[in-house]
Amino acid sequence: MNYIGFDELTLCFSAACAAANLISSPFTPRSFFSAACAAANRMGRMESSRCHFSAACAAANRLSSAFKTASYFSAACAAANCSQDRQAALSSFSAACAAANDIWMTWTRIRRFSAACAAAN
């Protein structure tokens, strides 16, 4: 993955993306998650909250079901990272979690995803 810039926050975000790809399920298409990470890294603002958000992203991706595509969660991750700022980082992430929960209502591991959202918040 290409690092965008050389500041600590970008490197932290990129490292979290790489870690999430490494721990994702072998049944999960990693390319979707990688693309969302790259987009969020490119468009996201350079705030300290990005490192925390990225860690939550990686944790939730790890907890996702092997039979779910990563694309739904990754899209929510990218949207939250792109929209967050110093005042709205938490609310943006919460909204993304809620949206992802709505998308995944038919899946059996929603409790684990909800727990990851709660922990991140």
Secondary structure as UniProt FT lines:
FT   HELIX           8..23
FT   TURN            26..27
FT   HELIX           30..43
FT   HELIX           49..63
FT   TURN            66..67
FT   HELIX           70..83
FT   TURN            86..88
FT   HELIX           89..103
FT   TURN            104..106
FT   TURN            108..109
FT   HELIX           110..120
//
